[in-house]
Amino acid sequence: MTPSTIASTISTGWLFNDDPIHQPTRRPQHARPDLVWVELGKNVVELASAIRVRYELRTSDALQAASCLQLGVAHLFLTGDITFKKVAELNTKMLT
């Protein structure tokens, strides 16, 4: 997960499966042990730049896609945003 993804999921309560306003002391890195944290290093940023141009995504969306792609072929990108379906290499599962 990237910092951008964390901010989005905390605000929806998905990360903790409850209302984040009533749990202000919870830390995202302890919420779900099955999540993988991806650093926004040089490789991710370069891949995000290519994705942004190729698929005409916003920079924040391209960074999230690139972060997931860095995990290899076994990755799964959970989203409610249809925009990510554009990225052919991304194994996307739409949340409803």
C-alpha positions in Angstrom: 0.0 0.0 0.0 1.1 3.5 -0.7 0.6 6.5 1.5 -2.1 7.7 -0.9 -3.9 4.4 -0.7 -3.7 4.5 3.1 -5.3 7.9 3.3 -8.2 6.8 1.1 -8.8 3.5 2.9 -8.7 5.0 6.4 -11.2 7.6 5.4 -13.7 4.9 4.3 -13.1 2.6 7.3 -12.2 -0.3 5.0 -8.7 -0.7 6.5 -10.0 -1.3 10.0 -13.4 -2.6 9.1 -15.0 0.1 11.4 -15.4 3.8 11.7 -12.0 5.5 11.8 -13.3 8.5 13.7 -13.9 6.3 16.7 -10.5 4.7 16.5 -8.0 7.6 16.2 -5.1 5.7 17.8 -5.0 2.8 15.4 -2.1 2.6 13.1 -2.6 1.4 9.5 0.5 -0.7 9.4 -1.0 -2.9 12.2 -4.5 -3.1 10.7 -4.1 -5.9 8.2 -1.2 -8.2 8.3 -1.9 -9.4 4.8 -1.1 -6.0 3.2 2.3 -5.3 1.6 3.9 -1.9 2.0 5.6 -0.6 -1.1 8.2 2.2 -0.9 7.9 4.9 -3.5 11.5 4.5 -4.7 13.1 5.2 -8.1 11.7 2.1 -9.8 8.2 2.8 -8.8 8.4 6.4 -9.8 9.8 5.6 -13.2 7.2 3.0 -13.9 4.5 5.4 -12.7 5.7 8.0 -15.2 5.4 5.5 -18.0 1.9 4.3 -16.9 0.8 7.9 -16.5 1.7 8.7 -20.1 0.6 5.4 -21.6 -2.8 5.3 -19.9 -3.4 9.0 -19.3 -3.8 8.5 -15.6 -3.5 11.1 -12.8 -0.1 11.0 -11.1 -1.5 9.6 -7.9 -3.3 6.8 -9.7 -0.2 6.0 -11.7 1.8 5.7 -8.5 -0.7 3.3 -7.0 -0.7 1.2 -10.1 3.1 1.1 -10.4 3.4 0.2 -6.7 1.2 -2.8 -7.2 3.0 -3.9 -10.4 6.3 -3.8 -8.6 5.0 -6.8 -6.6 5.1 -9.1 -9.6 2.6 -11.2 -11.4 0.9 -12.5 -8.3 -0.4 -9.0 -7.3 -4.0 -8.1 -6.9 -5.1 -4.4 -7.0 -8.4 -3.9 -5.1 -10.3 -0.7 -6.2 -13.7 0.8 -6.7 -12.3 3.1 -9.4 -13.0 2.0 -13.0 -10.0 4.1 -14.2 -7.6 1.3 -13.2 -9.2 -1.1 -15.7 -7.3 0.8 -18.4 -4.0 -0.5 -17.1 -3.7 -3.9 -19.0 -0.9 -5.2 -16.9 -2.7 -4.6 -13.6 -4.6 -7.5 -12.1 -7.6 -5.5 -10.9 -10.5 -6.6 -8.8 -13.4 -4.1 -8.6 -15.0 -3.6 -5.3 -18.6 -2.7 -5.2 
